[in-house]
Amino acid sequence: MMKVTKLDDVEAIQYKSEKVTEDALQNEHDYLLAEKLTMKLLEKSLITQSEFDKIMAKNRIKFSPFLAEIMA
């Protein structure tokens, strides 16, 4: 059975908001480009799934994309 909690004062919820910098946007772009290129290598069987996973783990560290903390 699922428990549901009613939020009476939604405006009271505070969100952490950070200003996005030019560098952060560039890192995000570079990460997505690296992901696309790495995916093409995988699709053409030039690298294995294991190699793909290792490369992408390193890319998450190098580029620090916005959602890195929730990515596997």
C-alpha positions, 0 to 999 in steps of 0.5 A: 500500500502506498502512503500519500502525503499532502503538501499544503504549502507548496510555496514553502518548499525551498529549492536549491538553485545555482546560476549556470556558468558559461563553463558549466554549459560548455562542459555539458555540451562537451559531455553530450558530444563525447557520449554521442561519439562513444555511443557510435564507437559502441554501435560500430563494435569498435569498443565493447560495452565494458569499455563504453561504461569505463569511458563514460565513467571517466567522462562524467568525472572530467566534464561534470555534467549537471546530472552526474550525481544520478548517473550510474 
